[in-house]
Amino acid sequence: MAEQNFRWSGGFPKIGIRPTIDGRRKGVRESLEDQTMNMAIGVAKLFSENLRYPDGSPVECVIADTCIGGVAESAAAASKFARENVGVSITVTPCWCYGTETMDMDPAIPKAVWGFNGTERPGAVYLAAVLSAYAQKGLPAFGIYGKDVQDAGTTDVPEDVKGKLLGFARAGLAVALMKGKSYLSMGSVSMGIAGSIVNDSFFQEYLGLRTEYVDMSEFVRRMDEKIYDPVEFEEALAWVKENCIEGPDNNPPEIQTSRERKDKDWETVVKMTIIARDLMVGNPRLAELEFGEEAQGHNAIVSGFQGQRQWTDHFPNGDFMEAILNSSFDWNGIRAPYMVATENDSLNGAVMLFGNLLTNTAQIFADVRTYWSPDSVERVTGHKLTGAAANGLLHLINSGPATLDGTGEQTKDGKPAMKPFWEISAEEAQKCLDVTSWRPASVEYFRGGGYSSDFLTRGGMPMTMSRLNLVKGIGPVLQIAEGYSVDLPADVHDTLDKRTDSTWPTTWFAPILTGKGSFSSVYDVMDNWGANHGSISYGHIGADMITLASMLRIPVAMHNVPEDQVFRPRVWGLFGTDNAESADYRACNNFGPLYK
């Protein structure tokens, strides 16, 4: 059995907190020491109580040994942060400080400054001064300033400040967690899909990821030479037979495969799942089996499998492999999901990774397949759409890679949800399995056979659909659409679902409309979507996505996030305040990729 903790053996980046202070001694500094350090302690407590690493452990913070009143103490803090693997930096102060002497100068670490809103000392003056210095030096930093004046000495963190601190930290940790990891391309370009042209410059310069590549023949080699844990394989196969319900075969009788072939396909897809995981993160068990090189893995935080068509014309498809790895449970129990993009769509894989790191939850990979207008639904089914679906629906469906968490059979406060793995009960995992059937693959698509997951996402879940696209001359561009999953009457769903391949999982998604631009109608959302795929995350996380994108210098082309929730570096406002979308493009272009 794979040791799950081996996956996290490299440890996690920490958040560094820099309490800065007025350097003038003999009265001024001494009067501020306790208040300044207590601000740092309060922020560290906020983070450790509210943020988790991908393994479920609390986020760790590192506080500078002393308050920072000048360049020597600033340098000492930087040295400590380097030793302690700090990947995110937050400066806190209640007072005036010497801006360029106390600022964080590391260009690759996301940074923010919280200037205390109090009348006794000019924390806001320092905040404005140091943010000006960051802008002048080309080091974008986030400014945090509470709306209400606080009393000197208070240790409370106001709610509006908490929101910005946590939003910044979530996005900053996502940046830090990606750095130094890999995107593993298993195969090459699938059916001419541009997203599966893995762009190493994008991953390196924007995300800090290296790109690793293996040919799909590596799966054949490992299966033929038994480079997998045979004990785990037998346990996995037994678990599959007990928990994975095989659905009816929709293929015409003359091209259906035999029972013997179907059973063999089950063995193959289970082996593919184990092998893909081992390729991503390694497996110390392989070293015990004298496969020391293979035991190492590729340090991959995200991967993609080409599949079509060179693999799927001959071997079982990757649908089971992708669905199970993207889920928060398998034969080893409940565990963190792996990010695996179908058809090796690396750009969808990247945005799946964003959503996963921001929420610690599984992500749904789907085609943005069809826009169903209210008139079309009523014409085809006689049903009039109401509620969240009243303006129309997007049919999100793909050939089996969607996480089983996407069934919505987990619950939070009695409502359908997708949760971090440490909150998922064994009963909830079993419910996800019980409502999923594994349909023999459509042989017209997949000549090599295999199994596709078939389920229907429960309605009522808040969701965020995102997509990264690469544009010649601009670079990466992010799109975001918040909305809700929707329930349809069973007969209406069946009628609409059977117009496409009904062996695949479906999510009915209704984006929130703003009445403006690409969110004037559901049709406009579909019409402006930049590619055939999207990643869907539980919750309305568009604001965190925008914050993360600004850290990486990726402009956002369309979103429906309320304006008061958008949080970017302060210098973005110096590129214009009348049209935030245009200013975002100019700022990202000006500062360039984070790691270039």
Secondary structure, DSSP 8 states (H G I E B T S, - for coil): ---GGGGGTT---EEEEEEB----TTTHHHHHHHHHHHHHHHHHHHHHHH-B-TTS-B--EEE-SS-B-SHHHHHHHHHHHHHTTEEEEEEEESS---HHHHS---TTS-EEEEE---SSS-HHHHHHHHHHHHHHTT---EEE--SS---TT-----HHHHHHHHHHHHHHHHHHHHTT-EEEEESS--TT-GGGS--HHHIIIII--EEEEE-THHHHHHHHTT-S-HHHHHHHHHHHHHH-EE----S-GGG---HHHHHHHHHHHHHHHHHHHHHHH--HHHHHTT-TTGGG---EEEEEE--TTTTTTTS--SHHHHHHHTSSEETTEE-----EEETT-HHHHHHHHHHHHHHSS--EEEEEEEEE-HHHHHHHHS----GGGTT-EEEEE-SS-S-GGGG--EEETTEEE---GGG--HHHHHHHHHT-EEEE--TTT-TT--EEEE-B--S--EEEEEEEEEETTTEEEEEEEEEEE----HHHHHHHHTTS-TTS-EEEEEE---SSGGGSSHHHHHHH--SSEEEEEES--HHHHHHHHHHHT--EEE----GGG----GGGGGG-SS-HHHHHHHHHHHH--TT-
